[in-house]
Amino acid sequence: MNLFSTYTFSNYWERFPVPLRLIVKARLWTAIGAGGVLYLSPIIFNSIGFTAEQIGSGITIAAFAGITTRFGTGYLLDKNFSYAKAIKAACLIAILSDFILFYSQNHAAYLSGQFFLGAAAGIYWPSAELAVPLNCNNKIKSSEGFSIARSADAIGVTFGVLLGTLGTYFESARIIYLIDIICMLYIFYFLLNRLKINKKNNRLAVKDNIESKYRYLENKSNLKWLMKLFPLLLITIFITGVMSLLQSILPLDLAKGGIIRQPLEDQRVATLITIKLILIALLQWPIGYTLRNRNSPFKFKLCLTSLIIGFILLSLSNFLSDGYLLILISFIPLTISLCIFLPSASDAIIKSSPIEFRGTSIALYSQCFGISSLTVPWMAGKLIDSYNTAFQLWLIVTLLCIFLIPVCKNIE
């Protein structure tokens, strides 16, 4: 099968149920709007004189808001609250945050906008993740569904960042908030209003697609299912922390330079980060499709092994004056690892959870992203300040990857 054939991909796309295709399209448009907002907001508020601490406080308050709404959303989803209604609510809250951030000129307004942005994300992610297996059928496994959904996320974020970057050239960086508003209105009015799915049929579809292949706990009134998720959640917290490092600390490492490696100009840093996003957009679907039938322990071991290779290359780049070439090479294994992790973790959470606790499980999984954003960049920043280089950071992360590989065998 030629994975890169347009005709072949079109046929592959048609195999998915219509409701699932609508969810994937919704995720694509969400990612387009969110891409610019997440990656370029710090640049906007830095340009009007906000300190790094002030910008960081906004990220922190967004993380706190997301942690709160994720738990509430997971509980409601377990009580059969419609995921479509939850996503609509997230769209409305995101629009409110965009309006606030678009007009923000002071720290208080910025914090308010970030709070609503985090709250919207906390409602959206558990709902959008749970919507994928609910709309799979007997022909489409949840692993395939998550693979195509994560591909839409990656393509959307990349396109959103590119649109925002174009806006900066015309001194209209705040256009990212208008783009996000347009995307949210499009999802709310057109895509999600077409999701007419009977809740009872949803539960039956999930049982046919998943429960027939995976034995759940006989006594679901206890929390043994939560203990079974612990190895997966442990690795998820680590890898989401890695994702946070690559988003927030890697640009700083490039700008500051290494032990011998020369610092890079802002334009080169932006170019390298864009290349990384484009790689994820290009490789997410082929990798996810290729590994869709492999078991979870294999996929997570391969994911951690790829991370080890990538971080070894990042560490070695510190000792070369032209070390950015090694950084470019490191993007390949780092991208492969993320392309393996994102659909695989979502699929593993679904397969390892009882049906009545699936919303809570997805919320716990999504919570790992919030916890990582809340803690990892701050700790990494302190480490870099202490040594004036990220070499020690990448070395520590490499060792943690090695220690976590044996944990993968306990993932179902």
C-alpha positions as CSV (number, residue, x, y, z in Angstrom):
1,M,0.0,0.0,0.0
2,N,1.4,3.4,-1.0
3,L,0.7,5.5,2.1
4,F,1.5,8.8,0.2
5,S,-0.9,8.2,-2.8
6,T,-3.7,10.8,-2.8
7,Y,-6.1,8.3,-4.4
8,T,-5.2,5.6,-1.9
9,F,-5.7,8.0,1.0
10,S,-9.0,9.2,-0.4
11,N,-10.2,5.5,-0.5
12,Y,-8.9,5.0,3.0
13,W,-10.7,8.2,4.3
14,E,-14.0,6.9,2.8
15,R,-13.8,3.8,5.0
16,F,-14.4,5.8,8.1
17,P,-18.0,6.3,9.4
18,V,-19.4,9.8,8.5
19,P,-19.7,10.9,12.2
20,L,-16.0,10.0,12.7
21,R,-15.0,12.0,9.7
22,L,-16.9,15.0,11.1
23,I,-15.0,14.6,14.4
24,V,-11.7,14.5,12.5
25,K,-12.6,17.6,10.5
26,A,-13.6,19.4,13.8
27,R,-10.3,18.5,15.3
28,L,-8.5,19.8,12.2
29,W,-10.2,23.2,12.4
30,T,-9.7,23.3,16.2
31,A,-6.0,22.7,15.7
32,I,-5.7,25.4,13.1
33,G,-7.2,28.0,15.5
34,A,-5.3,26.7,18.5
35,G,-1.9,26.4,16.8
36,G,-1.3,30.1,16.4
37,V,-2.8,30.9,19.8
38,L,-0.7,28.4,21.8
39,Y,2.7,29.0,20.0
40,L,2.5,32.7,19.2
41,S,0.7,34.3,22.2
42,P,3.9,34.5,24.3
43,I,5.6,36.4,21.4
44,I,2.6,38.9,21.2
45,F,2.6,39.7,24.9
46,N,6.4,39.9,25.0
47,S,6.3,42.5,22.3
48,I,4.1,44.8,24.4
49,G,6.5,44.6,27.4
50,F,5.3,41.7,29.5
51,T,8.0,40.0,31.5
52,A,8.8,36.3,31.2
53,E,7.3,35.8,34.7
54,Q,4.1,37.6,33.7
55,I,3.7,35.5,30.5
56,G,4.5,32.3,32.5
57,S,1.9,33.2,35.1
58,G,-0.7,33.2,32.3
59,I,0.4,29.7,31.2
60,T,0.2,28.5,34.8
61,I,-3.4,29.9,35.4
62,A,-4.5,28.3,32.1
63,A,-3.1,24.9,33.3
64,F,-5.0,25.3,36.7
65,A,-8.2,26.0,34.8
66,G,-7.7,23.1,32.5
67,I,-7.0,20.7,35.4
68,T,-10.3,21.7,37.0
69,T,-12.5,21.5,33.9
70,R,-10.9,18.2,32.8
71,F,-12.1,16.3,36.0
72,G,-15.6,17.8,35.7
73,T,-15.8,17.0,32.0
74,G,-14.7,13.4,32.5
75,Y,-17.4,12.9,35.2
76,L,-20.1,14.3,33.0
77,L,-19.1,12.2,30.1
78,D,-19.3,9.1,32.3
79,K,-22.8,10.2,33.1
80,N,-23.7,10.1,29.4
81,F,-23.4,13.8,28.8
82,S,-23.1,14.4,25.1
83,Y,-19.6,14.9,23.9
84,A,-20.9,17.1,21.1
85,K,-22.5,19.5,23.6
86,A,-19.3,19.6,25.6
87,I,-17.3,20.5,22.5
88,K,-19.8,23.2,21.7
89,A,-19.4,24.6,25.2
90,A,-15.6,24.5,24.7
91,C,-16.0,26.5,21.5
92,L,-18.0,29.2,23.1
93,I,-15.5,29.6,26.0
94,A,-12.6,29.6,23.5
95,I,-14.3,32.4,21.6
96,L,-14.7,34.4,24.8
97,S,-11.0,33.9,25.6
98,D,-10.0,35.0,22.1
99,F,-12.0,38.3,22.4
100,I,-10.3,39.0,25.8
101,L,-6.8,38.2,24.5
102,F,-7.3,40.2,21.3
103,Y,-8.0,43.4,23.3
104,S,-5.6,42.7,26.2
105,Q,-3.1,45.4,27.0
106,N,-2.5,44.7,30.7
107,H,-1.6,41.7,32.9
108,A,-5.0,41.3,34.5
109,A,-6.8,41.0,31.1
110,Y,-4.1,38.6,29.9
111,L,-4.6,36.4,32.9
112,S,-8.4,36.4,32.4
113,G,-8.0,35.4,28.8
114,Q,-5.6,32.6,29.6
115,F,-8.0,31.3,32.3
116,F,-10.8,30.9,29.8
117,L,-8.4,29.4,27.3
118,G,-7.3,26.8,29.8
119,A,-10.9,26.1,30.8
120,A,-11.9,25.6,27.1
121,A,-9.0,23.2,26.6
122,G,-10.0,21.2,29.7
123,I,-13.5,20.7,28.3
124,Y,-12.5,20.1,24.7
125,W,-9.8,17.4,25.0
126,P,-11.5,14.7,27.0
127,S,-14.6,15.2,24.8
128,A,-12.8,15.1,21.5
129,E,-10.7,12.1,22.5
130,L,-13.8,10.1,23.7
131,A,-15.6,11.0,20.5
132,V,-13.2,9.0,18.4
133,P,-13.8,5.4,19.7
134,L,-17.6,6.2,20.1
135,N,-17.7,6.8,16.3
136,C,-15.6,3.8,15.2
137,N,-17.3,0.6,13.9
138,N,-16.5,-3.0,13.4
139,K,-14.3,-2.2,10.4
140,I,-12.4,0.6,11.9
141,K,-10.4,0.0,15.1
142,S,-10.1,2.7,17.6
143,S,-6.3,2.7,16.9
144,E,-7.0,3.7,13.3
145,G,-9.4,6.4,14.5
146,F,-6.9,7.9,16.8
147,S,-4.2,7.8,14.1
148,I,-6.3,9.8,11.7
149,A,-7.5,12.2,14.4
150,R,-4.0,12.9,15.6
151,S,-2.9,13.5,12.0
152,A,-5.6,16.1,11.7
153,D,-4.3,17.7,15.0
154,A,-0.7,17.9,13.7
155,I,-1.6,19.3,10.3
156,G,-4.0,21.9,11.8
157,V,-1.4,23.1,14.4
158,T,1.3,23.4,11.7
159,F,-1.1,25.4,9.4
160,G,-2.3,27.6,12.2
161,V,1.3,28.5,13.2
162,L,2.2,29.3,9.6
163,L,-0.9,31.6,9.3
164,G,0.1,33.3,12.5
165,T,3.7,33.7,11.4
166,L,2.5,35.4,8.2
167,G,0.5,37.7,10.4
168,T,3.7,38.8,12.2
169,Y,5.3,39.8,8.9
170,F,2.5,42.3,8.4
171,E,2.6,43.4,12.0
172,S,-0.8,41.8,12.6
173,A,0.1,39.0,15.0
174,R,-3.2,39.3,16.9
175,I,-4.9,37.9,13.8
176,I,-4.4,34.5,15.4
177,Y,-7.3,35.2,17.8
178,L,-9.6,36.2,14.9
179,I,-8.6,33.0,13.1
180,D,-9.4,31.0,16.2
181,I,-12.8,32.6,16.5
182,I,-13.6,31.8,12.9
183,C,-12.6,28.2,13.4
184,M,-14.7,27.8,16.5
185,L,-17.8,29.3,14.9
186,Y,-17.3,27.0,11.9
187,I,-17.1,23.9,14.1
188,F,-20.0,25.0,16.3
189,Y,-22.4,26.0,13.4
190,F,-21.5,23.5,10.7
191,L,-19.7,20.4,11.8
192,L,-21.0,19.6,15.3
193,N,-24.6,20.4,14.5
194,R,-24.5,17.5,12.0
195,L,-23.5,14.9,14.7
196,K,-26.9,13.2,15.2
197,I,-25.9,10.1,17.1
198,N,-28.1,8.1,19.4
199,K,-26.4,7.6,22.8
200,K,-27.6,4.0,23.1
201,N,-26.1,3.2,19.7
202,N,-22.9,4.7,20.8
203,R,-22.5,2.4,23.7
204,L,-23.4,-0.6,21.6
205,A,-20.9,0.4,18.9
206,V,-18.2,0.7,21.5
207,K,-19.0,-2.7,23.0
208,D,-18.9,-4.3,19.5
209,N,-15.7,-2.6,18.6
210,I,-13.7,-2.8,21.8
211,E,-15.3,-4.9,24.6
212,S,-15.5,-8.0,22.4
213,K,-11.7,-7.9,22.1
214,Y,-10.7,-6.8,25.6
215,R,-11.8,-8.4,28.9
216,Y,-12.8,-5.9,31.5
217,L,-12.8,-6.3,35.2
218,E,-15.6,-8.3,36.6
219,N,-16.1,-6.1,39.6
220,K,-16.3,-2.6,38.3
221,S,-17.4,-1.0,41.5
222,N,-13.8,-1.0,42.8
223,L,-10.8,1.0,41.5
224,K,-8.6,-1.9,40.3
225,W,-9.0,-0.5,36.8
226,L,-7.2,2.7,37.9
227,M,-4.2,0.7,39.2
228,K,-4.0,-1.0,35.8
229,L,-3.7,2.5,34.2
230,F,-0.8,3.5,36.5
231,P,2.1,2.4,34.2
232,L,0.4,4.1,31.2
233,L,-0.2,7.3,33.1
234,L,3.4,7.3,34.5
235,I,4.8,7.1,31.0
236,T,2.2,9.6,29.7
237,I,3.2,12.2,32.4
238,F,6.9,11.8,31.3
239,I,6.3,12.0,27.6
240,T,3.9,14.9,27.9
241,G,6.6,16.6,30.0
242,V,9.0,15.9,27.0
243,M,6.4,17.5,24.7
244,S,6.3,20.5,27.0
245,L,10.1,20.7,26.9
246,L,10.2,20.6,23.2
247,Q,7.6,23.4,23.0
248,S,9.0,25.7,25.6
249,I,12.6,24.8,26.5
250,L,14.1,23.7,23.1
251,P,13.6,27.2,21.5
252,L,15.4,28.7,24.6
253,D,18.2,26.1,24.2
254,L,18.7,27.1,20.6
255,A,18.7,30.8,21.4
256,K,21.1,30.5,24.3
257,G,23.5,28.1,22.6
258,G,25.3,25.1,24.0
259,I,28.6,24.5,25.7
260,I,30.4,25.1,22.4
261,R,27.4,25.4,20.0
262,Q,26.8,29.0,19.0
263,P,23.5,30.7,19.8
264,L,21.0,31.0,16.9
265,E,19.2,34.1,15.8
266,D,15.4,34.3,16.4
267,Q,14.7,33.7,12.7
268,R,16.7,30.5,12.7
269,V,15.0,29.3,15.9
270,A,11.6,30.0,14.4
271,T,12.6,28.1,11.2
272,L,13.8,25.1,13.1
273,I,10.6,24.9,15.2
274,T,8.5,25.2,12.1
275,I,10.5,22.3,10.5
276,K,9.7,20.2,13.6
277,L,6.0,20.9,13.3
278,I,6.0,20.1,9.6
279,L,7.7,16.8,10.2
280,I,5.0,15.8,12.7
281,A,2.3,16.8,10.2
282,L,3.9,14.7,7.5
283,L,4.7,11.6,9.5
284,Q,1.8,11.3,12.0
285,W,-0.6,9.4,9.7
286,P,1.9,7.0,8.0
287,I,3.5,6.1,11.4
288,G,0.1,5.7,13.1
289,Y,-1.2,3.6,10.3
290,T,1.8,1.4,10.1
291,L,1.8,0.6,13.8
292,R,-2.0,0.3,14.3
293,N,-2.0,-3.5,14.8
294,R,1.1,-3.7,17.0
295,N,0.6,-4.2,20.8
296,S,1.0,-1.3,23.2
297,P,4.2,-2.5,25.0
298,F,6.0,-2.6,21.6
299,K,4.8,0.8,20.6
300,F,5.8,2.5,23.8
301,K,9.2,0.8,23.9
302,L,9.8,2.0,20.3
303,C,8.6,5.5,21.4
304,L,11.1,5.7,24.3
305,T,13.9,4.3,22.2
306,S,13.3,7.0,19.6
307,L,13.4,9.6,22.4
308,I,16.7,8.3,23.7
309,I,18.3,8.6,20.2
310,G,16.9,12.1,19.8
311,F,18.1,13.4,23.2
312,I,21.5,11.9,22.7
313,L,21.8,13.9,19.5
314,L,20.6,17.0,21.3
315,S,23.2,16.5,24.1
316,L,26.0,15.9,21.6
317,S,25.1,19.1,19.7
318,N,26.4,21.1,22.7
319,F,30.0,20.1,21.8
320,L,29.9,21.2,18.2
321,S,30.1,24.8,17.0
322,D,27.7,23.8,14.1
323,G,25.6,21.7,16.4
324,Y,22.4,22.8,14.9
325,L,22.9,20.2,12.2
326,L,22.7,17.5,14.9
327,I,19.6,19.2,16.2
328,L,18.0,19.0,12.8
329,I,18.9,15.2,12.7
330,S,17.5,14.8,16.2
331,F,14.1,16.1,15.0
332,I,13.6,12.8,13.1
333,P,13.6,10.3,16.0
334,L,11.9,12.9,18.3
335,T,9.1,13.3,15.7
336,I,8.8,9.6,15.3
337,S,8.4,9.1,19.0
338,L,5.7,11.7,19.3
339,C,3.9,10.3,16.3
340,I,3.9,6.9,18.0
341,F,2.9,8.1,21.4
342,L,-0.1,10.4,20.6
343,P,-2.5,7.9,19.0
344,S,-1.1,4.9,20.9
345,A,-1.7,6.5,24.4
346,S,-5.2,7.5,23.6
347,D,-6.0,4.1,22.2
348,A,-4.4,2.3,25.2
349,I,-6.4,4.4,27.7
350,I,-9.7,3.4,25.9
351,K,-8.8,-0.3,25.8
352,S,-7.7,-0.4,29.4
353,S,-10.7,1.3,30.9
354,P,-14.2,0.0,31.8
355,I,-16.9,1.6,29.6
356,E,-18.5,3.4,32.6
357,F,-15.2,5.0,33.6
358,R,-14.0,5.8,30.1
359,G,-14.7,9.5,30.4
360,T,-12.8,9.7,33.7
361,S,-9.9,7.7,32.2
362,I,-9.7,10.1,29.2
363,A,-9.8,13.0,31.6
364,L,-6.9,11.5,33.7
365,Y,-4.9,11.0,30.5
366,S,-5.6,14.6,29.4
367,Q,-4.7,15.8,32.9
368,C,-1.2,14.6,32.3
369,F,-0.8,17.4,29.7
370,G,-1.9,20.0,32.2
371,I,0.3,18.7,35.0
372,S,3.3,18.6,32.7
373,S,2.7,22.2,31.5
374,L,2.4,23.3,35.1
375,T,5.6,21.9,36.4
376,V,8.1,20.7,33.8
377,P,9.0,24.1,32.1
378,W,9.6,25.7,35.4
379,M,11.9,23.0,36.7
380,A,13.7,22.8,33.4
381,G,14.1,26.6,33.4
382,K,15.7,26.5,36.9
383,L,18.1,23.8,35.7
384,I,19.2,25.9,32.7
385,D,19.6,29.0,34.8
386,S,21.9,27.0,37.1
387,Y,24.2,25.6,34.4
388,N,23.6,28.2,31.6
389,T,23.1,25.3,29.2
390,A,20.5,22.6,28.5
391,F,23.1,19.8,28.2
392,Q,22.3,18.5,31.7
393,L,18.6,18.6,31.0
394,W,18.8,16.5,27.9
395,L,21.1,14.0,29.7
396,I,18.7,13.6,32.6
397,V,15.7,13.1,30.2
398,T,17.7,10.4,28.3
399,L,18.4,8.5,31.5
400,L,14.7,8.7,32.5
401,C,13.8,7.2,29.1
402,I,16.1,4.3,29.8
403,F,14.6,3.6,33.3
404,L,11.0,3.7,31.9
405,I,11.5,1.2,29.1
406,P,10.9,-1.8,31.5
407,V,7.6,-0.2,32.6
408,C,6.2,-0.6,29.1
409,K,5.6,-4.3,29.5
410,N,2.9,-3.6,32.1
411,I,0.8,-1.6,29.7
412,E,-2.2,-3.5,28.4
